[in-house]
Amino acid sequence: MLVQDFFSAAKEIRTPTPFQALPPQGSASTNFAIAAIFKTNILLRLANIILNLESGKK
């Protein structure tokens, strides 16, 4: 009897209705772009400092 109850209960289980997808957030891509620009700016400044130091040694 327990086995029949298990299988009959399994037939009644429904999969949940999925939620509607949320729209993309504009701030996420904006934050990524700002971070990429900031990192690029730092790298360019470091490259300029290194080049200035090397050209000053010669």
GUKOLTI-5201 format. One record per atom (N, C-alpha, C, O): residue number from 1; residue in three letters; x, y, z. Coordinates in steps of 0.02 Angstrom, whole numbers, plus 50000, padded with zeros to 5 digits. Layout:
REM GUKOLTI-5201
<r k="NUM" r="ALA" px="X" py="Y" pz="Z"/>
...
//
This chain:
REM GUKOLTI-5201
<r k="1" r="MET" px="50041" py="49940" pz="50000"/>
<r k="1" r="MET" px="50000" py="50000" pz="50000"/>
<r k="1" r="MET" px="50043" py="50063" pz="50000"/>
<r k="1" r="MET" px="50026" py="50113" pz="49968"/>
<r k="2" r="LEU" px="50098" py="50061" pz="50036"/>
<r k="2" r="LEU" px="50142" py="50120" pz="50038"/>
<r k="2" r="LEU" px="50173" py="50135" pz="49970"/>
<r k="2" r="LEU" px="50181" py="50193" pz="49952"/>
<r k="3" r="VAL" px="50190" py="50083" pz="49933"/>
<r k="3" r="VAL" px="50220" py="50093" pz="49867"/>
<r k="3" r="VAL" px="50169" py="50125" pz="49820"/>
<r k="3" r="VAL" px="50186" py="50171" pz="49782"/>
<r k="4" r="GLN" px="50107" py="50103" pz="49823"/>
<r k="4" r="GLN" px="50054" py="50133" pz="49781"/>
<r k="4" r="GLN" px="50043" py="50206" pz="49800"/>
<r k="4" r="GLN" px="50034" py="50248" pz="49756"/>
<r k="5" r="ASP" px="50045" py="50221" pz="49864"/>
<r k="5" r="ASP" px="50036" py="50291" pz="49885"/>
<r k="5" r="ASP" px="50093" py="50334" pz="49859"/>
<r k="5" r="ASP" px="50083" py="50391" pz="49838"/>
<r k="6" r="PHE" px="50154" py="50306" pz="49860"/>
<r k="6" r="PHE" px="50212" py="50344" pz="49836"/>
<r k="6" r="PHE" px="50204" py="50360" pz="49761"/>
<r k="6" r="PHE" px="50214" py="50418" pz="49741"/>
<r k="7" r="PHE" px="50188" py="50310" pz="49721"/>
<r k="7" r="PHE" px="50183" py="50322" pz="49649"/>
<r k="7" r="PHE" px="50122" py="50364" pz="49631"/>
<r k="7" r="PHE" px="50126" py="50404" pz="49584"/>
<r k="8" r="SER" px="50068" py="50357" pz="49666"/>
<r k="8" r="SER" px="50010" py="50398" pz="49651"/>
<r k="8" r="SER" px="50023" py="50471" pz="49671"/>
<r k="8" r="SER" px="49998" py="50517" pz="49638"/>
<r k="9" r="ALA" px="50060" py="50481" pz="49724"/>
<r k="9" r="ALA" px="50078" py="50549" pz="49745"/>
<r k="9" r="ALA" px="50125" py="50580" pz="49693"/>
<r k="9" r="ALA" px="50120" py="50640" pz="49679"/>
<r k="10" r="ALA" px="50170" py="50540" pz="49666"/>
<r k="10" r="ALA" px="50217" py="50566" pz="49617"/>
<r k="10" r="ALA" px="50181" py="50588" pz="49554"/>
<r k="10" r="ALA" px="50203" py="50635" pz="49521"/>
<r k="11" r="LYS" px="50126" py="50556" pz="49536"/>
<r k="11" r="LYS" px="50088" py="50576" pz="49477"/>
<r k="11" r="LYS" px="50054" py="50643" pz="49487"/>
<r k="11" r="LYS" px="50042" py="50680" pz="49439"/>
<r k="12" r="GLU" px="50039" py="50659" pz="49548"/>
<r k="12" r="GLU" px="50003" py="50721" pz="49562"/>
<r k="12" r="GLU" px="50049" py="50781" pz="49569"/>
<r k="12" r="GLU" px="50025" py="50838" pz="49568"/>
<r k="13" r="ILE" px="50114" py="50771" pz="49575"/>
<r k="13" r="ILE" px="50161" py="50826" pz="49583"/>
<r k="13" r="ILE" px="50167" py="50863" pz="49517"/>
<r k="13" r="ILE" px="50180" py="50834" pz="49465"/>
<r k="14" r="ARG" px="50157" py="50928" pz="49520"/>
<r k="14" r="ARG" px="50164" py="50969" pz="49460"/>
<r k="14" r="ARG" px="50229" py="51009" pz="49464"/>
<r k="14" r="ARG" px="50252" py="51027" pz="49518"/>
<r k="15" r="THR" px="50256" py="51021" pz="49406"/>
<r k="15" r="THR" px="50315" py="51064" pz="49405"/>
<r k="15" r="THR" px="50292" py="51136" pz="49415"/>
<r k="15" r="THR" px="50240" py="51156" pz="49390"/>
<r k="16" r="PRO" px="50331" py="51176" pz="49452"/>
<r k="16" r="PRO" px="50311" py="51244" pz="49465"/>
<r k="16" r="PRO" px="50313" py="51286" pz="49401"/>
<r k="16" r="PRO" px="50353" py="51275" pz="49356"/>
<r k="17" r="THR" px="50268" py="51334" pz="49398"/>
<r k="17" r="THR" px="50267" py="51380" pz="49342"/>
<r k="17" r="THR" px="50327" py="51426" pz="49347"/>
<r k="17" r="THR" px="50337" py="51457" pz="49400"/>
<r k="18" r="PRO" px="50368" py="51432" pz="49295"/>
<r k="18" r="PRO" px="50427" py="51474" pz="49300"/>
<r k="18" r="PRO" px="50408" py="51548" pz="49305"/>
<r k="18" r="PRO" px="50357" py="51570" pz="49278"/>
<r k="19" r="PHE" px="50450" py="51586" pz="49339"/>
<r k="19" r="PHE" px="50439" py="51658" pz="49344"/>
<r k="19" r="PHE" px="50457" py="51691" pz="49279"/>
<r k="19" r="PHE" px="50499" py="51666" pz="49241"/>
<r k="20" r="GLN" px="50426" py="51747" pz="49265"/>
<r k="20" r="GLN" px="50443" py="51785" pz="49205"/>
<r k="20" r="GLN" px="50513" py="51815" pz="49216"/>
<r k="20" r="GLN" px="50529" py="51839" pz="49270"/>
<r k="21" r="ALA" px="50554" py="51813" pz="49163"/>
<r k="21" r="ALA" px="50622" py="51838" pz="49168"/>
<r k="21" r="ALA" px="50622" py="51913" pz="49180"/>
<r k="21" r="ALA" px="50581" py="51950" pz="49151"/>
<r k="22" r="LEU" px="50667" py="51935" pz="49222"/>
<r k="22" r="LEU" px="50673" py="52006" pz="49237"/>
<r k="22" r="LEU" px="50710" py="52041" pz="49180"/>
<r k="22" r="LEU" px="50753" py="52011" pz="49148"/>
<r k="23" r="PRO" px="50695" py="52104" pz="49168"/>
<r k="23" r="PRO" px="50731" py="52140" pz="49115"/>
<r k="23" r="PRO" px="50803" py="52151" pz="49137"/>
<r k="23" r="PRO" px="50817" py="52155" pz="49196"/>
<r k="24" r="PRO" px="50850" py="52157" pz="49090"/>
<r k="24" r="PRO" px="50920" py="52168" pz="49108"/>
<r k="24" r="PRO" px="50929" py="52235" pz="49143"/>
<r k="24" r="PRO" px="50893" py="52283" pz="49129"/>
<r k="25" r="GLN" px="50976" py="52237" pz="49188"/>
<r k="25" r="GLN" px="50988" py="52299" pz="49225"/>
<r k="25" r="GLN" px="51043" py="52339" pz="49190"/>
<r k="25" r="GLN" px="51098" py="52314" pz="49177"/>
<r k="26" r="GLY" px="51027" py="52400" pz="49174"/>
<r k="26" r="GLY" px="51075" py="52443" pz="49139"/>
<r k="26" r="GLY" px="51135" py="52460" pz="49181"/>
<r k="26" r="GLY" px="51189" py="52471" pz="49155"/>
<r k="27" r="SER" px="51126" py="52462" pz="49247"/>
<r k="27" r="SER" px="51181" py="52482" pz="49290"/>
<r k="27" r="SER" px="51237" py="52430" pz="49291"/>
<r k="27" r="SER" px="51295" py="52448" pz="49301"/>
<r k="28" r="ALA" px="51221" py="52367" pz="49280"/>
<r k="28" r="ALA" px="51272" py="52315" pz="49282"/>
<r k="28" r="ALA" px="51323" py="52325" pz="49226"/>
<r k="28" r="ALA" px="51383" py="52323" pz="49238"/>
<r k="29" r="SER" px="51299" py="52338" pz="49165"/>
<r k="29" r="SER" px="51346" py="52348" pz="49110"/>
<r k="29" r="SER" px="51381" py="52415" pz="49117"/>
<r k="29" r="SER" px="51440" py="52421" pz="49098"/>
<r k="30" r="THR" px="51347" py="52464" pz="49144"/>
<r k="30" r="THR" px="51378" py="52530" pz="49154"/>
<r k="30" r="THR" px="51434" py="52525" pz="49205"/>
<r k="30" r="THR" px="51489" py="52552" pz="49195"/>
<r k="31" r="ASN" px="51422" py="52490" pz="49260"/>
<r k="31" r="ASN" px="51474" py="52481" pz="49311"/>
<r k="31" r="ASN" px="51533" py="52444" pz="49283"/>
<r k="31" r="ASN" px="51591" py="52460" pz="49299"/>
<r k="32" r="PHE" px="51521" py="52394" pz="49241"/>
<r k="32" r="PHE" px="51576" py="52356" pz="49211"/>
<r k="32" r="PHE" px="51617" py="52401" pz="49165"/>
<r k="32" r="PHE" px="51679" py="52398" pz="49167"/>
<r k="33" r="ALA" px="51584" py="52443" pz="49125"/>
<r k="33" r="ALA" px="51619" py="52487" pz="49079"/>
<r k="33" r="ALA" px="51661" py="52538" pz="49118"/>
<r k="33" r="ALA" px="51717" py="52553" pz="49099"/>
<r k="34" r="ILE" px="51633" py="52566" pz="49171"/>
<r k="34" r="ILE" px="51670" py="52615" pz="49211"/>
<r k="34" r="ILE" px="51731" py="52582" pz="49243"/>
<r k="34" r="ILE" px="51785" py="52612" pz="49245"/>
<r k="35" r="ALA" px="51723" py="52521" pz="49268"/>
<r k="35" r="ALA" px="51780" py="52486" pz="49298"/>
<r k="35" r="ALA" px="51834" py="52472" pz="49246"/>
<r k="35" r="ALA" px="51893" py="52479" pz="49261"/>
<r k="36" r="ALA" px="51814" py="52453" pz="49186"/>
<r k="36" r="ALA" px="51862" py="52439" pz="49133"/>
<r k="36" r="ALA" px="51900" py="52503" pz="49114"/>
<r k="36" r="ALA" px="51960" py="52501" pz="49103"/>
<r k="37" r="ILE" px="51865" py="52558" pz="49109"/>
<r k="37" r="ILE" px="51897" py="52622" pz="49093"/>
<r k="37" r="ILE" px="51945" py="52642" pz="49148"/>
<r k="37" r="ILE" px="52001" py="52665" pz="49135"/>
<r k="38" r="PHE" px="51925" py="52633" pz="49210"/>
<r k="38" r="PHE" px="51966" py="52651" pz="49267"/>
<r k="38" r="PHE" px="52031" py="52610" pz="49267"/>
<r k="38" r="PHE" px="52085" py="52637" pz="49278"/>
<r k="39" r="LYS" px="52024" py="52544" pz="49256"/>
<r k="39" r="LYS" px="52084" py="52500" pz="49255"/>
<r k="39" r="LYS" px="52129" py="52518" pz="49197"/>
<r k="39" r="LYS" px="52190" py="52517" pz="49204"/>
<r k="40" r="THR" px="52100" py="52534" pz="49139"/>
<r k="40" r="THR" px="52141" py="52553" pz="49081"/>
<r k="40" r="THR" px="52178" py="52618" pz="49096"/>
<r k="40" r="THR" px="52237" py="52624" pz="49079"/>
<r k="41" r="ASN" px="52145" py="52665" pz="49128"/>
<r k="41" r="ASN" px="52176" py="52729" pz="49146"/>
<r k="41" r="ASN" px="52235" py="52718" pz="49192"/>
<r k="41" r="ASN" px="52288" py="52748" pz="49183"/>
<r k="42" r="ILE" px="52227" py="52675" pz="49241"/>
<r k="42" r="ILE" px="52282" py="52660" pz="49288"/>
<r k="42" r="ILE" px="52340" py="52628" pz="49251"/>
<r k="42" r="ILE" px="52398" py="52646" pz="49262"/>
<r k="43" r="LEU" px="52326" py="52580" pz="49206"/>
<r k="43" r="LEU" px="52379" py="52547" pz="49169"/>
<r k="43" r="LEU" px="52416" py="52597" pz="49124"/>
<r k="43" r="LEU" px="52477" py="52594" pz="49118"/>
<r k="44" r="LEU" px="52380" py="52642" pz="49092"/>
<r k="44" r="LEU" px="52412" py="52692" pz="49050"/>
<r k="44" r="LEU" px="52456" py="52739" pz="49090"/>
<r k="44" r="LEU" px="52511" py="52757" pz="49069"/>
<r k="45" r="ARG" px="52433" py="52758" pz="49149"/>
<r k="45" r="ARG" px="52474" py="52801" pz="49192"/>
<r k="45" r="ARG" px="52537" py="52766" pz="49214"/>
<r k="45" r="ARG" px="52591" py="52795" pz="49214"/>
<r k="46" r="LEU" px="52531" py="52702" pz="49232"/>
<r k="46" r="LEU" px="52590" py="52664" pz="49252"/>
<r k="46" r="LEU" px="52639" py="52657" pz="49193"/>
<r k="46" r="LEU" px="52699" py="52662" pz="49202"/>
<r k="47" r="ALA" px="52613" py="52644" pz="49135"/>
<r k="47" r="ALA" px="52656" py="52638" pz="49075"/>
<r k="47" r="ALA" px="52692" py="52704" pz="49062"/>
<r k="47" r="ALA" px="52752" py="52703" pz="49046"/>
<r k="48" r="ASN" px="52658" py="52760" pz="49069"/>
<r k="48" r="ASN" px="52690" py="52826" pz="49059"/>
<r k="48" r="ASN" px="52745" py="52838" pz="49111"/>
<r k="48" r="ASN" px="52798" py="52864" pz="49095"/>
<r k="49" r="ILE" px="52731" py="52819" pz="49173"/>
<r k="49" r="ILE" px="52781" py="52828" pz="49226"/>
<r k="49" r="ILE" px="52843" py="52786" pz="49211"/>
<r k="49" r="ILE" px="52899" py="52809" pz="49217"/>
<r k="50" r="ILE" px="52832" py="52723" pz="49191"/>
<r k="50" r="ILE" px="52888" py="52679" pz="49176"/>
<r k="50" r="ILE" px="52928" py="52705" pz="49116"/>
<r k="50" r="ILE" px="52989" py="52705" pz="49118"/>
<r k="51" r="LEU" px="52893" py="52727" pz="49064"/>
<r k="51" r="LEU" px="52927" py="52754" pz="49006"/>
<r k="51" r="LEU" px="52966" py="52817" pz="49023"/>
<r k="51" r="LEU" px="53022" py="52827" pz="48999"/>
<r k="52" r="ASN" px="52937" py="52861" pz="49064"/>
<r k="52" r="ASN" px="52972" py="52921" pz="49085"/>
<r k="52" r="ASN" px="53034" py="52905" pz="49127"/>
<r k="52" r="ASN" px="53085" py="52938" pz="49120"/>
<r k="53" r="LEU" px="53029" py="52855" pz="49170"/>
<r k="53" r="LEU" px="53086" py="52836" pz="49210"/>
<r k="53" r="LEU" px="53141" py="52807" pz="49166"/>
<r k="53" r="LEU" px="53200" py="52823" pz="49176"/>
<r k="54" r="GLU" px="53123" py="52765" pz="49118"/>
<r k="54" r="GLU" px="53173" py="52735" pz="49074"/>
<r k="54" r="GLU" px="53205" py="52788" pz="49029"/>
<r k="54" r="GLU" px="53266" py="52785" pz="49017"/>
<r k="55" r="SER" px="53167" py="52834" pz="49003"/>
<r k="55" r="SER" px="53195" py="52885" pz="48959"/>
<r k="55" r="SER" px="53239" py="52934" pz="48999"/>
<r k="55" r="SER" px="53285" py="52964" pz="48971"/>
<r k="56" r="GLY" px="53225" py="52943" pz="49063"/>
<r k="56" r="GLY" px="53266" py="52986" pz="49105"/>
<r k="56" r="GLY" px="53333" py="52956" pz="49122"/>
<r k="56" r="GLY" px="53381" py="52991" pz="49135"/>
<r k="57" r="LYS" px="53336" py="52889" pz="49122"/>
<r k="57" r="LYS" px="53399" py="52854" pz="49139"/>
<r k="57" r="LYS" px="53448" py="52860" pz="49081"/>
<r k="57" r="LYS" px="53509" py="52859" pz="49093"/>
<r k="58" r="LYS" px="53424" py="52865" pz="49019"/>
<r k="58" r="LYS" px="53470" py="52864" pz="48962"/>
<r k="58" r="LYS" px="53504" py="52929" pz="48950"/>
<r k="58" r="LYS" px="53544" py="52935" pz="48903"/>
//
